[in-house]
């Protein structure tokens, strides 16, 4: 299992679950020069809901609340997903 990386102060990095199975934990990647999060625009995730996965150290994966604008109830927790390269999946609306 992948664990969140930590800085010298022990602060964990962001992690998300793979869109392949909704369970595999992947460290999110950033551009080292521009200091921005790398994303994969337009690639859809799969329909996983429920509790947010945790790594072996108890660090929780990223999650968000379902949007009523897109048929959600504004309450259900949605695990944010990444591809296996560590690019966060986003859909520009």
KASULRA-V514632 format. One record per backbone hydrogen bond with DSSP energy under -1.0 kcal/mol. CO is the residue of the C=O (numbers start at 1). NH is the residue of the N-H. Records with the same first field share a line. If there is no record, write none. Layout:
CO=NH ; NH
This chain:
5=13
7=10
11=7
14=28
15=62
16=26
17=82
18=22
24=18
26=16
29=38
31=35
36=31
38=88
40=90
46=48
53=61
55=58
59=55
62=80
64=78
67=70 ; 72
68=71
76=66
77=50
78=64
80=17
81=89
82=19
83=86
86=29
87=83
88=40
90=42
